[in-house]
Amino acid sequence: MILYFFIPIIFSIWVASEMHFMPRYVLHILPAFLIVISYGIVDLGASIAKVGGKLSRVPYIELIVTIIIVGSVATIAFPHIKNISTEATKNDWRAAADYLKMNAVAGDVIIIEPGYNRNPLLYYYNSTSCGTILLYPNGNITMIEEIVEGYDDVWFVVTRDIAYIKNGDATLSWIQGHTALKDQFKGVAIAKG
């Protein structure tokens, strides 16, 4: 049980250091977490019942206290859970790739920020058949400036995940200051510089 609880946490911390953290990345530890939390809630209910003096004589006081605690937490959490489930968070890579196919020409450079987003783009966009060059500077502004100076047309494919990489805010500011936004597709912005 200890390994089941700590190995996924360590794995999740490692994943979060590599890319933007999403709650779905830790769903695998949810069963162990709920077991620990439920034990704590029941134990807290029993402790409150013992301290209560006269309350300890009330039948099922531990159950009543436990229901009050769970109900309070649920009342606070449910509105936020509803928002998580209804907000669109999936990037529209297909539409972004279609836009690049129609607008980028052979010899153009496409910079993807952050670089780990290259896989979903490459699923829909084949740079070899289009004759474009894909680069992933991962927030290195000096490298971005060298690329822009070396090529006539440079496209930027940027997601909101840029805020979570090293130097991401400065990179985003540079892109906003040196490019023109061409289009946006559910979390994927395409700019040209």
FENSUL-V24926 format. One record per run of one state. SS is the DSSP state (hx for helix, st for strand, lp for the rest). FROM is the first residue (numbers start at 1). TO is the last residue. If there is no record, write none. Layout:
ss from to
SS FROM TO
SS FROM TO
This chain:
ss from to
lp 1 1
hx 2 18
lp 19 22
hx 23 51
lp 52 52
hx 53 57
lp 58 60
hx 61 86
lp 87 92
hx 93 103
lp 104 108
st 109 113
lp 114 114
hx 115 124
lp 125 126
hx 127 130
lp 131 132
st 133 135
lp 136 140
hx 141 150
lp 151 153
st 154 159
hx 160 164
lp 165 167
hx 168 178
lp 179 179
st 180 185
lp 186 187
st 188 192
lp 193 193
